[in-house]
Amino acid sequence: MKTLTRALLVVFLLVSGTVLYAQSLKIGYIDSNEVMNLMPERDSIEVALMKFEQQLEKELRTMATEYQNKITEYQNNMATMSNLIKQSKEKEITDLQTRIQDFQQNADLEFNEKRNELLNPLIAKVKKAIEDVGKDQGYTYIIDSATGVLLHIGANAENVLPQVKAKLKLK
């Protein structure tokens, strides 16, 4: 009988402790992409990235035009060229084609680096605001619904977007 009483007491303590712990959890959620889109700096970053992308595209178009011109010149004059000149022109065309491919690959990498360079300070600012709201408001967890990690929003979960917007002084 004493063993049964002790077992029931242990179960009661475990269950009541779990219920008390669950009640002390404060869970919030936010769509960080929505906050990012509201940031005033976002517009200037978008403009800078668009200008950078246009520069890269302009250079690529210039190279493509040069490539097309060399091919046209080669095809038009091929009948009158000596073998040595043909080989030289073919090598020029092949080298230019390789340069274009290299440029495309490097341009993609450089654009991603530029985007990260410009967006990382903004991401850090939003992250800090979310962390500050979490600390100030006593949240145990804040889940970012933009990442796809959010599986369920319970009745006690709260969208912290308004508090983060207020912290960042956004409308």
mmCIF file of the C-alpha atoms, coordinates in Angstrom:
data_MODEL
# 
_entry.id   MODEL 
# 
loop_
_atom_site.group_PDB 
_atom_site.id 
_atom_site.type_symbol 
_atom_site.label_atom_id 
_atom_site.label_alt_id 
_atom_site.label_comp_id 
_atom_site.label_asym_id 
_atom_site.label_entity_id 
_atom_site.label_seq_id 
_atom_site.pdbx_PDB_ins_code 
_atom_site.Cartn_x 
_atom_site.Cartn_y 
_atom_site.Cartn_z 
_atom_site.occupancy 
_atom_site.B_iso_or_equiv 
_atom_site.pdbx_formal_charge 
_atom_site.auth_seq_id 
_atom_site.auth_comp_id 
_atom_site.auth_asym_id 
_atom_site.auth_atom_id 
_atom_site.pdbx_PDB_model_num 
ATOM 1   C CA . MET A 1 1   ? 0.000  0.000  0.000   1.00 0.00 ? 1   MET A CA 1 
ATOM 2   C CA . LYS A 1 2   ? 2.849  2.393  0.850   1.00 0.00 ? 2   LYS A CA 1 
ATOM 3   C CA . THR A 1 3   ? 4.479  1.633  -2.513  1.00 0.00 ? 3   THR A CA 1 
ATOM 4   C CA . LEU A 1 4   ? 1.272  2.457  -4.360  1.00 0.00 ? 4   LEU A CA 1 
ATOM 5   C CA . THR A 1 5   ? 0.889  5.707  -2.417  1.00 0.00 ? 5   THR A CA 1 
ATOM 6   C CA . ARG A 1 6   ? 4.467  6.688  -3.163  1.00 0.00 ? 6   ARG A CA 1 
ATOM 7   C CA . ALA A 1 7   ? 4.056  5.842  -6.837  1.00 0.00 ? 7   ALA A CA 1 
ATOM 8   C CA . LEU A 1 8   ? 0.882  7.947  -7.044  1.00 0.00 ? 8   LEU A CA 1 
ATOM 9   C CA . LEU A 1 9   ? 2.632  10.813 -5.275  1.00 0.00 ? 9   LEU A CA 1 
ATOM 10  C CA . VAL A 1 10  ? 5.581  10.665 -7.692  1.00 0.00 ? 10  VAL A CA 1 
ATOM 11  C CA . VAL A 1 11  ? 3.198  10.593 -10.689 1.00 0.00 ? 11  VAL A CA 1 
ATOM 12  C CA . PHE A 1 12  ? 1.228  13.514 -9.233  1.00 0.00 ? 12  PHE A CA 1 
ATOM 13  C CA . LEU A 1 13  ? 4.405  15.564 -8.723  1.00 0.00 ? 13  LEU A CA 1 
ATOM 14  C CA . LEU A 1 14  ? 5.661  14.803 -12.215 1.00 0.00 ? 14  LEU A CA 1 
ATOM 15  C CA . VAL A 1 15  ? 2.351  15.709 -13.839 1.00 0.00 ? 15  VAL A CA 1 
ATOM 16  C CA . SER A 1 16  ? 1.869  18.884 -11.790 1.00 0.00 ? 16  SER A CA 1 
ATOM 17  C CA . GLY A 1 17  ? 5.471  19.965 -12.491 1.00 0.00 ? 17  GLY A CA 1 
ATOM 18  C CA . THR A 1 18  ? 4.990  19.404 -16.224 1.00 0.00 ? 18  THR A CA 1 
ATOM 19  C CA . VAL A 1 19  ? 1.721  21.354 -16.212 1.00 0.00 ? 19  VAL A CA 1 
ATOM 20  C CA . LEU A 1 20  ? 3.322  24.237 -14.306 1.00 0.00 ? 20  LEU A CA 1 
ATOM 21  C CA . TYR A 1 21  ? 6.267  24.276 -16.691 1.00 0.00 ? 21  TYR A CA 1 
ATOM 22  C CA . ALA A 1 22  ? 3.998  24.216 -19.756 1.00 0.00 ? 22  ALA A CA 1 
ATOM 23  C CA . GLN A 1 23  ? 1.983  27.100 -18.339 1.00 0.00 ? 23  GLN A CA 1 
ATOM 24  C CA . SER A 1 24  ? 5.142  29.158 -17.867 1.00 0.00 ? 24  SER A CA 1 
ATOM 25  C CA . LEU A 1 25  ? 6.118  28.801 -21.547 1.00 0.00 ? 25  LEU A CA 1 
ATOM 26  C CA . LYS A 1 26  ? 5.439  31.852 -23.619 1.00 0.00 ? 26  LYS A CA 1 
ATOM 27  C CA . ILE A 1 27  ? 5.682  31.148 -27.337 1.00 0.00 ? 27  ILE A CA 1 
ATOM 28  C CA . GLY A 1 28  ? 5.627  33.753 -30.074 1.00 0.00 ? 28  GLY A CA 1 
ATOM 29  C CA . TYR A 1 29  ? 5.956  33.580 -33.817 1.00 0.00 ? 29  TYR A CA 1 
ATOM 30  C CA . ILE A 1 30  ? 6.968  36.013 -36.523 1.00 0.00 ? 30  ILE A CA 1 
ATOM 31  C CA . ASP A 1 31  ? 7.496  36.090 -40.269 1.00 0.00 ? 31  ASP A CA 1 
ATOM 32  C CA . SER A 1 32  ? 10.981 37.567 -40.522 1.00 0.00 ? 32  SER A CA 1 
ATOM 33  C CA . ASN A 1 33  ? 10.547 38.132 -44.270 1.00 0.00 ? 33  ASN A CA 1 
ATOM 34  C CA . GLU A 1 34  ? 7.635  40.432 -43.538 1.00 0.00 ? 34  GLU A CA 1 
ATOM 35  C CA . VAL A 1 35  ? 9.789  42.465 -41.158 1.00 0.00 ? 35  VAL A CA 1 
ATOM 36  C CA . MET A 1 36  ? 12.628 42.593 -43.689 1.00 0.00 ? 36  MET A CA 1 
ATOM 37  C CA . ASN A 1 37  ? 10.254 43.907 -46.353 1.00 0.00 ? 37  ASN A CA 1 
ATOM 38  C CA . LEU A 1 38  ? 9.107  46.686 -44.001 1.00 0.00 ? 38  LEU A CA 1 
ATOM 39  C CA . MET A 1 39  ? 12.616 47.932 -43.284 1.00 0.00 ? 39  MET A CA 1 
ATOM 40  C CA . PRO A 1 40  ? 13.336 51.289 -44.972 1.00 0.00 ? 40  PRO A CA 1 
ATOM 41  C CA . GLU A 1 41  ? 16.907 50.198 -45.769 1.00 0.00 ? 41  GLU A CA 1 
ATOM 42  C CA . ARG A 1 42  ? 15.510 47.401 -47.906 1.00 0.00 ? 42  ARG A CA 1 
ATOM 43  C CA . ASP A 1 43  ? 14.691 49.769 -50.791 1.00 0.00 ? 43  ASP A CA 1 
ATOM 44  C CA . SER A 1 44  ? 18.216 51.174 -51.032 1.00 0.00 ? 44  SER A CA 1 
ATOM 45  C CA . ILE A 1 45  ? 19.644 47.648 -50.865 1.00 0.00 ? 45  ILE A CA 1 
ATOM 46  C CA . GLU A 1 46  ? 17.343 46.534 -53.688 1.00 0.00 ? 46  GLU A CA 1 
ATOM 47  C CA . VAL A 1 47  ? 18.433 49.534 -55.809 1.00 0.00 ? 47  VAL A CA 1 
ATOM 48  C CA . ALA A 1 48  ? 22.122 48.858 -55.144 1.00 0.00 ? 48  ALA A CA 1 
ATOM 49  C CA . LEU A 1 49  ? 21.730 45.190 -56.047 1.00 0.00 ? 49  LEU A CA 1 
ATOM 50  C CA . MET A 1 50  ? 19.816 46.056 -59.206 1.00 0.00 ? 50  MET A CA 1 
ATOM 51  C CA . LYS A 1 51  ? 22.548 48.502 -60.292 1.00 0.00 ? 51  LYS A CA 1 
ATOM 52  C CA . PHE A 1 52  ? 25.248 45.937 -59.581 1.00 0.00 ? 52  PHE A CA 1 
ATOM 53  C CA . GLU A 1 53  ? 23.369 43.283 -61.541 1.00 0.00 ? 53  GLU A CA 1 
ATOM 54  C CA . GLN A 1 54  ? 22.934 45.693 -64.467 1.00 0.00 ? 54  GLN A CA 1 
ATOM 55  C CA . GLN A 1 55  ? 26.686 46.373 -64.510 1.00 0.00 ? 55  GLN A CA 1 
ATOM 56  C CA . LEU A 1 56  ? 27.401 42.662 -64.666 1.00 0.00 ? 56  LEU A CA 1 
ATOM 57  C CA . GLU A 1 57  ? 24.809 42.129 -67.403 1.00 0.00 ? 57  GLU A CA 1 
ATOM 58  C CA . LYS A 1 58  ? 26.210 45.043 -69.433 1.00 0.00 ? 58  LYS A CA 1 
ATOM 59  C CA . GLU A 1 59  ? 29.688 43.550 -69.318 1.00 0.00 ? 59  GLU A CA 1 
ATOM 60  C CA . LEU A 1 60  ? 28.324 40.149 -70.311 1.00 0.00 ? 60  LEU A CA 1 
ATOM 61  C CA . ARG A 1 61  ? 26.410 41.674 -73.255 1.00 0.00 ? 61  ARG A CA 1 
ATOM 62  C CA . THR A 1 62  ? 29.596 43.451 -74.378 1.00 0.00 ? 62  THR A CA 1 
ATOM 63  C CA . MET A 1 63  ? 31.491 40.171 -74.285 1.00 0.00 ? 63  MET A CA 1 
ATOM 64  C CA . ALA A 1 64  ? 28.685 38.358 -76.120 1.00 0.00 ? 64  ALA A CA 1 
ATOM 65  C CA . THR A 1 65  ? 28.646 41.023 -78.841 1.00 0.00 ? 65  THR A CA 1 
ATOM 66  C CA . GLU A 1 66  ? 32.406 40.740 -79.237 1.00 0.00 ? 66  GLU A CA 1 
ATOM 67  C CA . TYR A 1 67  ? 32.061 36.949 -79.464 1.00 0.00 ? 67  TYR A CA 1 
ATOM 68  C CA . GLN A 1 68  ? 29.323 37.189 -82.094 1.00 0.00 ? 68  GLN A CA 1 
ATOM 69  C CA . ASN A 1 69  ? 31.360 39.703 -84.113 1.00 0.00 ? 69  ASN A CA 1 
ATOM 70  C CA . LYS A 1 70  ? 34.425 37.444 -84.080 1.00 0.00 ? 70  LYS A CA 1 
ATOM 71  C CA . ILE A 1 71  ? 32.365 34.469 -85.246 1.00 0.00 ? 71  ILE A CA 1 
ATOM 72  C CA . THR A 1 72  ? 30.751 36.501 -88.031 1.00 0.00 ? 72  THR A CA 1 
ATOM 73  C CA . GLU A 1 73  ? 34.133 37.864 -89.149 1.00 0.00 ? 73  GLU A CA 1 
ATOM 74  C CA . TYR A 1 74  ? 35.627 34.375 -89.082 1.00 0.00 ? 74  TYR A CA 1 
ATOM 75  C CA . GLN A 1 75  ? 32.773 32.876 -91.124 1.00 0.00 ? 75  GLN A CA 1 
ATOM 76  C CA . ASN A 1 76  ? 32.811 35.707 -93.680 1.00 0.00 ? 76  ASN A CA 1 
ATOM 77  C CA . ASN A 1 77  ? 36.596 35.591 -94.218 1.00 0.00 ? 77  ASN A CA 1 
ATOM 78  C CA . MET A 1 78  ? 37.271 31.904 -93.683 1.00 0.00 ? 78  MET A CA 1 
ATOM 79  C CA . ALA A 1 79  ? 37.642 31.163 -97.412 1.00 0.00 ? 79  ALA A CA 1 
ATOM 80  C CA . THR A 1 80  ? 40.454 33.691 -97.836 1.00 0.00 ? 80  THR A CA 1 
ATOM 81  C CA . MET A 1 81  ? 42.374 32.918 -94.596 1.00 0.00 ? 81  MET A CA 1 
ATOM 82  C CA . SER A 1 82  ? 45.533 30.869 -94.430 1.00 0.00 ? 82  SER A CA 1 
ATOM 83  C CA . ASN A 1 83  ? 45.581 27.914 -92.033 1.00 0.00 ? 83  ASN A CA 1 
ATOM 84  C CA . LEU A 1 84  ? 47.727 29.816 -89.562 1.00 0.00 ? 84  LEU A CA 1 
ATOM 85  C CA . ILE A 1 85  ? 45.290 32.743 -89.444 1.00 0.00 ? 85  ILE A CA 1 
ATOM 86  C CA . LYS A 1 86  ? 42.306 30.342 -89.184 1.00 0.00 ? 86  LYS A CA 1 
ATOM 87  C CA . GLN A 1 87  ? 43.913 28.624 -86.212 1.00 0.00 ? 87  GLN A CA 1 
ATOM 88  C CA . SER A 1 88  ? 44.675 31.955 -84.605 1.00 0.00 ? 88  SER A CA 1 
ATOM 89  C CA . LYS A 1 89  ? 41.087 33.198 -85.057 1.00 0.00 ? 89  LYS A CA 1 
ATOM 90  C CA . GLU A 1 90  ? 39.642 29.899 -83.783 1.00 0.00 ? 90  GLU A CA 1 
ATOM 91  C CA . LYS A 1 91  ? 41.830 30.159 -80.698 1.00 0.00 ? 91  LYS A CA 1 
ATOM 92  C CA . GLU A 1 92  ? 40.659 33.757 -80.124 1.00 0.00 ? 92  GLU A CA 1 
ATOM 93  C CA . ILE A 1 93  ? 37.029 32.631 -80.364 1.00 0.00 ? 93  ILE A CA 1 
ATOM 94  C CA . THR A 1 94  ? 37.586 29.663 -78.044 1.00 0.00 ? 94  THR A CA 1 
ATOM 95  C CA . ASP A 1 95  ? 39.440 31.826 -75.522 1.00 0.00 ? 95  ASP A CA 1 
ATOM 96  C CA . LEU A 1 96  ? 36.683 34.427 -75.582 1.00 0.00 ? 96  LEU A CA 1 
ATOM 97  C CA . GLN A 1 97  ? 34.059 31.725 -75.086 1.00 0.00 ? 97  GLN A CA 1 
ATOM 98  C CA . THR A 1 98  ? 35.983 30.459 -72.045 1.00 0.00 ? 98  THR A CA 1 
ATOM 99  C CA . ARG A 1 99  ? 36.272 34.008 -70.668 1.00 0.00 ? 99  ARG A CA 1 
ATOM 100 C CA . ILE A 1 100 ? 32.511 34.478 -71.055 1.00 0.00 ? 100 ILE A CA 1 
ATOM 101 C CA . GLN A 1 101 ? 31.778 31.243 -69.192 1.00 0.00 ? 101 GLN A CA 1 
ATOM 102 C CA . ASP A 1 102 ? 34.220 32.165 -66.429 1.00 0.00 ? 102 ASP A CA 1 
ATOM 103 C CA . PHE A 1 103 ? 32.705 35.630 -66.190 1.00 0.00 ? 103 PHE A CA 1 
ATOM 104 C CA . GLN A 1 104 ? 29.189 34.192 -65.820 1.00 0.00 ? 104 GLN A CA 1 
ATOM 105 C CA . GLN A 1 105 ? 30.268 31.893 -63.000 1.00 0.00 ? 105 GLN A CA 1 
ATOM 106 C CA . ASN A 1 106 ? 32.226 34.597 -61.208 1.00 0.00 ? 106 ASN A CA 1 
ATOM 107 C CA . ALA A 1 107 ? 29.422 37.118 -61.693 1.00 0.00 ? 107 ALA A CA 1 
ATOM 108 C CA . ASP A 1 108 ? 26.970 34.782 -59.943 1.00 0.00 ? 108 ASP A CA 1 
ATOM 109 C CA . LEU A 1 109 ? 29.356 34.336 -57.033 1.00 0.00 ? 109 LEU A CA 1 
ATOM 110 C CA . GLU A 1 110 ? 30.138 38.043 -56.815 1.00 0.00 ? 110 GLU A CA 1 
ATOM 111 C CA . PHE A 1 111 ? 26.446 38.972 -56.929 1.00 0.00 ? 111 PHE A CA 1 
ATOM 112 C CA . ASN A 1 112 ? 25.686 36.565 -54.059 1.00 0.00 ? 112 ASN A CA 1 
ATOM 113 C CA . GLU A 1 113 ? 28.584 37.993 -52.055 1.00 0.00 ? 113 GLU A CA 1 
ATOM 114 C CA . LYS A 1 114 ? 27.359 41.537 -52.681 1.00 0.00 ? 114 LYS A CA 1 
ATOM 115 C CA . ARG A 1 115 ? 23.802 40.582 -51.663 1.00 0.00 ? 115 ARG A CA 1 
ATOM 116 C CA . ASN A 1 116 ? 25.085 38.997 -48.448 1.00 0.00 ? 116 ASN A CA 1 
ATOM 117 C CA . GLU A 1 117 ? 27.319 42.000 -47.748 1.00 0.00 ? 117 GLU A CA 1 
ATOM 118 C CA . LEU A 1 118 ? 24.375 44.374 -48.063 1.00 0.00 ? 118 LEU A CA 1 
ATOM 119 C CA . LEU A 1 119 ? 21.720 42.225 -46.368 1.00 0.00 ? 119 LEU A CA 1 
ATOM 120 C CA . ASN A 1 120 ? 23.697 40.844 -43.410 1.00 0.00 ? 120 ASN A CA 1 
ATOM 121 C CA . PRO A 1 121 ? 23.626 44.098 -41.384 1.00 0.00 ? 121 PRO A CA 1 
ATOM 122 C CA . LEU A 1 122 ? 19.866 44.337 -41.958 1.00 0.00 ? 122 LEU A CA 1 
ATOM 123 C CA . ILE A 1 123 ? 19.355 40.696 -40.974 1.00 0.00 ? 123 ILE A CA 1 
ATOM 124 C CA . ALA A 1 124 ? 21.422 41.265 -37.824 1.00 0.00 ? 124 ALA A CA 1 
ATOM 125 C CA . LYS A 1 125 ? 19.335 44.323 -36.945 1.00 0.00 ? 125 LYS A CA 1 
ATOM 126 C CA . VAL A 1 126 ? 16.052 42.403 -37.328 1.00 0.00 ? 126 VAL A CA 1 
ATOM 127 C CA . LYS A 1 127 ? 17.436 39.448 -35.383 1.00 0.00 ? 127 LYS A CA 1 
ATOM 128 C CA . LYS A 1 128 ? 18.520 41.718 -32.532 1.00 0.00 ? 128 LYS A CA 1 
ATOM 129 C CA . ALA A 1 129 ? 15.086 43.359 -32.428 1.00 0.00 ? 129 ALA A CA 1 
ATOM 130 C CA . ILE A 1 130 ? 13.421 39.939 -32.255 1.00 0.00 ? 130 ILE A CA 1 
ATOM 131 C CA . GLU A 1 131 ? 15.788 38.857 -29.481 1.00 0.00 ? 131 GLU A CA 1 
ATOM 132 C CA . ASP A 1 132 ? 15.156 42.105 -27.588 1.00 0.00 ? 132 ASP A CA 1 
ATOM 133 C CA . VAL A 1 133 ? 11.378 41.669 -27.855 1.00 0.00 ? 133 VAL A CA 1 
ATOM 134 C CA . GLY A 1 134 ? 11.778 38.086 -26.680 1.00 0.00 ? 134 GLY A CA 1 
ATOM 135 C CA . LYS A 1 135 ? 13.741 39.183 -23.626 1.00 0.00 ? 135 LYS A CA 1 
ATOM 136 C CA . ASP A 1 136 ? 11.617 42.260 -22.892 1.00 0.00 ? 136 ASP A CA 1 
ATOM 137 C CA . GLN A 1 137 ? 8.304  40.411 -23.239 1.00 0.00 ? 137 GLN A CA 1 
ATOM 138 C CA . GLY A 1 138 ? 9.446  37.212 -21.513 1.00 0.00 ? 138 GLY A CA 1 
ATOM 139 C CA . TYR A 1 139 ? 9.024  34.806 -24.453 1.00 0.00 ? 139 TYR A CA 1 
ATOM 140 C CA . THR A 1 140 ? 10.454 31.346 -24.013 1.00 0.00 ? 140 THR A CA 1 
ATOM 141 C CA . TYR A 1 141 ? 10.496 30.738 -27.770 1.00 0.00 ? 141 TYR A CA 1 
ATOM 142 C CA . ILE A 1 142 ? 9.868  32.843 -30.865 1.00 0.00 ? 142 ILE A CA 1 
ATOM 143 C CA . ILE A 1 143 ? 9.482  30.778 -33.990 1.00 0.00 ? 143 ILE A CA 1 
ATOM 144 C CA . ASP A 1 144 ? 10.198 32.191 -37.448 1.00 0.00 ? 144 ASP A CA 1 
ATOM 145 C CA . SER A 1 145 ? 7.303  31.132 -39.644 1.00 0.00 ? 145 SER A CA 1 
ATOM 146 C CA . ALA A 1 146 ? 9.230  32.263 -42.760 1.00 0.00 ? 146 ALA A CA 1 
ATOM 147 C CA . THR A 1 147 ? 11.653 29.357 -42.462 1.00 0.00 ? 147 THR A CA 1 
ATOM 148 C CA . GLY A 1 148 ? 9.001  26.687 -42.763 1.00 0.00 ? 148 GLY A CA 1 
ATOM 149 C CA . VAL A 1 149 ? 9.856  25.275 -39.333 1.00 0.00 ? 149 VAL A CA 1 
ATOM 150 C CA . LEU A 1 150 ? 6.490  26.257 -37.904 1.00 0.00 ? 150 LEU A CA 1 
ATOM 151 C CA . LEU A 1 151 ? 4.265  23.189 -37.787 1.00 0.00 ? 151 LEU A CA 1 
ATOM 152 C CA . HIS A 1 152 ? 1.473  24.379 -35.543 1.00 0.00 ? 152 HIS A CA 1 
ATOM 153 C CA . ILE A 1 153 ? 0.381  27.618 -33.925 1.00 0.00 ? 153 ILE A CA 1 
ATOM 154 C CA . GLY A 1 154 ? -1.265 26.861 -30.633 1.00 0.00 ? 154 GLY A CA 1 
ATOM 155 C CA . ALA A 1 155 ? -3.887 29.015 -29.008 1.00 0.00 ? 155 ALA A CA 1 
ATOM 156 C CA . ASN A 1 156 ? -1.264 30.476 -26.644 1.00 0.00 ? 156 ASN A CA 1 
ATOM 157 C CA . ALA A 1 157 ? 1.208  31.413 -29.387 1.00 0.00 ? 157 ALA A CA 1 
ATOM 158 C CA . GLU A 1 158 ? 1.394  35.080 -30.179 1.00 0.00 ? 158 GLU A CA 1 
ATOM 159 C CA . ASN A 1 159 ? 2.573  36.934 -33.285 1.00 0.00 ? 159 ASN A CA 1 
ATOM 160 C CA . VAL A 1 160 ? 5.363  39.244 -32.122 1.00 0.00 ? 160 VAL A CA 1 
ATOM 161 C CA . LEU A 1 161 ? 5.498  41.222 -35.368 1.00 0.00 ? 161 LEU A CA 1 
ATOM 162 C CA . PRO A 1 162 ? 3.832  44.292 -33.801 1.00 0.00 ? 162 PRO A CA 1 
ATOM 163 C CA . GLN A 1 163 ? 6.377  44.426 -30.964 1.00 0.00 ? 163 GLN A CA 1 
ATOM 164 C CA . VAL A 1 164 ? 9.334  43.977 -33.353 1.00 0.00 ? 164 VAL A CA 1 
ATOM 165 C CA . LYS A 1 165 ? 7.946  46.683 -35.652 1.00 0.00 ? 165 LYS A CA 1 
ATOM 166 C CA . ALA A 1 166 ? 7.626  48.985 -32.648 1.00 0.00 ? 166 ALA A CA 1 
ATOM 167 C CA . LYS A 1 167 ? 11.183 48.164 -31.549 1.00 0.00 ? 167 LYS A CA 1 
ATOM 168 C CA . LEU A 1 168 ? 12.443 49.047 -35.041 1.00 0.00 ? 168 LEU A CA 1 
ATOM 169 C CA . LYS A 1 169 ? 10.100 52.042 -35.264 1.00 0.00 ? 169 LYS A CA 1 
ATOM 170 C CA . LEU A 1 170 ? 8.419  50.698 -38.420 1.00 0.00 ? 170 LEU A CA 1 
ATOM 171 C CA . LYS A 1 171 ? 4.894  51.433 -39.561 1.00 0.00 ? 171 LYS A CA 1 
# 
